[in-house]
């Protein structure tokens, strides 16, 4: 051991650098304590582990929804302001201009609604409570820096906070009269000024804490740590701003009230305006001094009333009515007097006749009986709503609406299923996977897989498939041009005309003309003609000029060609056509092992509304591992050529030379590529015996082509048939077959070799490496690998699962014998002979017991076809360097065909090799040199294992829809309970028939049309989504998807929920269908709900799966991105069909209703503007029939509650709160006494419809 006690400044510098590495976690220090001495040593440097940031961990969905709401508010405000300007211009600007300064308050309350306005104000508070941080980079140093918001941003955000003040003012309007307008302006001003002051004086600055808090997951899986937190926002600041809003409101009201009491202001009584005006319009709109009943065009629009001619349309109650026109688009709306004026008996009788009302109303007993039934209906309706809520909780677990997908096992299973089937399946569209043949085995310890497994060789295997001409052209133009020389190819020609040749040997140039003319990857023009030359010149410009362009510029044609590829103006499609005009049909790169290819692959889950969500199957990044590259001996890439021509050593073979064969300065006129590799120490000198033998059999190094061999379709089809048949048997059979499988279920490791190698000394199996310097062995050494690196004493092995053992046994020719000599097969691996014999015997017994002779014969027939193809067409061989004695001389490159007829006992292991190839654990490459070629298989590559990212499963929309259903259910429950209270307290004197319209009327008034629509669409989503459950039946050997039908209760409830959509449709178009609307609601709802249920029972929604790679190439021969499948758990066609059913039924019902009533129903005048549109159509006839006395119409309190009119009697007066306009009215005891002494008992408990 060498130590140093040097105290020199130079050594101290090195020492302090290592201390810095230690402090940064890039080195470790250990104390080695022995009996004689103790040494404290520092480790070698370990570079930081580079992890890609997971964008899925960054929450943004809530912000997106909030942004949509804020944008919606802005659009509505701008739209209404636009309407105000249009109507104002139409009226010749005969408007009260003061109202234009109150747009936000009035329009916000009438057009937008308090919840959205509150959300917008809270958004501003959250922004002000969040630190304004910039990410900056100065001199290569990146850091966060705090920056104050510009003043204009602070002013705007503080103004947005005032929306909460507006909402609070609006809520308090019924109780803050007559000071509402005065204190409201003052409170919003105080809020704005206070928010500006706080943000300007003390803006919140982000804080960070660094502390490590770890817990042990397990001794195998390590630790989970939380290493700190960043407080980018302040909950305390949010609370302060909310407190300011509340305090400003209270202080302003108290101040205004005290000032008024002290005489600072005098308030005169004003007659309440028309009941159509909302509380914000009543409080803030200015009126002419001499006419409080007039409303100009601007005020109408701001209040949610759209004028046209003598008519007005009120968006709040969705009605059209006539009004007196007293000026240019100025209307007279009578004030809300609430006077009860009974008519004379003759006039009352005439009105009843006009309304076609029966003269014999119901008896009090009948009214109370129906009222009691209405009570029961209300209880049932609320109960069903809660049952639907309970069932929805399990359905709305994710945005797929896939019940059970929240479990991690489902995502793991589905990802592994796709990864396996993408290895072995052809593109297959729209099939179902709810059978055992599409399952997966449990692990040998009887558990489901916890991680996603994917082939490390997958990106290599699909290169020839994804490198279509269009993909390649696009990829070449998108990628970093500095990487172009690292594309794995050996150029044959510079130009597409094949004038300028570039192969590094004459023999290879002949091969180029014979085999590579149609391959675009061997032309310099195809690659560099699509480069970005500014960055390329910075990286490789000098080398390209020396190695290629300088020689070409010596002729006019060459100079013109150089200019053409450096100024290519063709579009992507034109470029593809240009290649095809020169007979380019493919772009096939070579196999290499100096870089790992990047691969991103996902599949999509499509829900019922057609939205598709990606879930990741594979995600690896491109990386170079040049020091480990063993295939450089065969072909060392164009990048090394360019590096060589710029070498400063003038005696070098490549330095300053041209790479064009026709050039006078061609590098290999008197030398070879192999000599250049020896010079650069890529090849040893002299060559060891193994490499020498390779050169004799295959050809000189440096000019060996390495071609990927795709897995034959015959083999893929055969494997798929074997695999799915076996899975189907063990999953669908009884417990006996699974028990039989469990007894033999294991995972074994074999290292078998052909009989030809039994008496030989094996010196190496990696064709890219030389002799194993540790000595010889009897077991085969590892074959070549895409990982590179030549190892010592690394033997090749086969990891064999029981299923593969059974399938290999069934494929063997010796299966035709009832009991073949299994020991001869087991002896191919002397170490594991007994294990192999046991596995073969168990597999043979299992096949004989659970497969019919016809099935075995068919499989064997298929196996023979595959075997002939692999042996005679692919000519797949196993290779080893070997000798007869211990001296490694003479060396032989032994090549044994996997299905060599002289090796019958090796067939079992040959099939295992092929199955590894199908599963992506091995790859096959053809090495073609100037002398010969060999097609051989690689060593095994273990699967890449990674956990699933649960954050990829979207849950935001489902969460919000779940909250929506909860809100609707709770709101309906509240309204229902309130209605029930009215029924009980009024002793059943209510119109029980009106309770049948509970969802229709209460939904529109208390919930709103948008939320009703969303609830109806949610139910349609349920009906349009299939069930797909992951199950492990019997002994749990196989997991697979089962697709049971939805429960009858869920189907009936979801079908019933479609009534929400029907109600929305009819109510929305009631302005057109008018008096026919009342007869359509119930009929349409019944037809739609029954039809949807029958459709769902007769033809339940089915899932479908498609497997088809759709890839693009961001960087040619570096990175691939694919979307390779779709799981359609929801049927968008069914979703649209159910919506079409609802619309079609509504239209058909309306047509039938018009046809049925040859004489149109009488157009009734509005009994009251307290009634919402739906309530008018459903309640009006019963009101006219049973709730009229002396020409005054009444509404029972339960029905009134449904339409948003709440009432309570106190000290002889009747107090009424209309939630639609948020206004309070009072009918005095004197007015109530005007009803008369002969008032029927049911009207005594009702609200008189006078306004």
ZIHU-V649091 format. One line per field, one symbol per residue. burial: b if it has 24 or more other ideal C-beta (glycine too) atoms within 12 Angstrom, else e. Layout:
burial: ???
//
This chain:
burial: eeeeeeeeeeeeeeeeeeeeeeeeeeeeeeeeeeeeeeeeeeeeeeeeeeeeeeeeeeeeeeeeebeebbeebbebbeebbebbeebbebbeeebbeebbebbbbbbbbbbbbbbbbbbbbbbbbbbbbbbbeeeeeeeeeeeeeeeebeeeebeebbbbbbbbbbbbbbbbbbebbebbbbbbbbbbbbbbbbbbebbeeebbebeeeeeeeeeeeeeeeeeeeeeeeeeebbeebbebbbebbbebbbebbebbbeeeeeeeeeeeeeebbbbbbbbbbbbbbbbeeeebbbbbbbbbbbbbbbbeeeebbbbbbbbbbebeeeeebbbbbbbbebebebeeeeebeebbeebebeeeebeeeebbebbbebbebbeebbebbeebbebbebbbbbbbbbbbbbebbbbbbbbbbbbbbbbbbeebeebbbbbbbbbbbbbeeeebbbbbbbbbbbbbbbbbbbbbbbbbbbbbbbbbbbbbbbbbbbbbbbbbebebbbbbbebbbebbeeebbbbbbbbbbbbbbbbbbeebeebbbebbbbbbbbbbeeeeebeebbeebbebeeebeebbebbeebebebbbbbbbbbbbbbbbbbbbbbbbbebbbbbbbbbbebeeeeeebbbbbbbbbbbbbbbbbbbeeeeebbbbbbbbbbbebbbbeebbbbbbbbbbebbeeebbbbbbbbbebbbbbbbbbbbbbbbbebbbebbbbbbbbbbbbbbbbeeebbebbbebbbebebbbbbbbbbebbbbbbbbbbbbbeeebbbbbbbbbbbbbebbeebbbbbbbbbbbbbbbbbbbbbbeeeebebebbbbbbeebeebbbebbbbbbebbeebbeeeebeebbebbbebbebbbeebbbbbbbbbbeeeebeebbbbbbbbbbeebbbbbbbbbbbbbbbbbbbbbbbbbbbbeebbbbbbbbbebbeeebbbebbbbebbebbbbbbbbbbebbbebbebbbebbeebebbbbbbbbbbbbbbbbbbbbbbebbbbbbbbbbbbbbbbbbbbbbbbbbbbbbbbbeebeeebbbbbbbbbbbbbbbbbbbbbbebbbbbbbbbbbbbebbbebbbebbeeebbbbbbbbbbbbbbbbbbbbbbbbbbbbbbbbbebbebbbebbbebbbebbeebeeeeeeebeebebbbbbbbbbbbbbbbbbbbbbbbbbbbbbbbbbbbbbbbbbbbeeeeebbbbbbbbbbbbbbeeeebeebeeebbebbbbbbbbbb
//
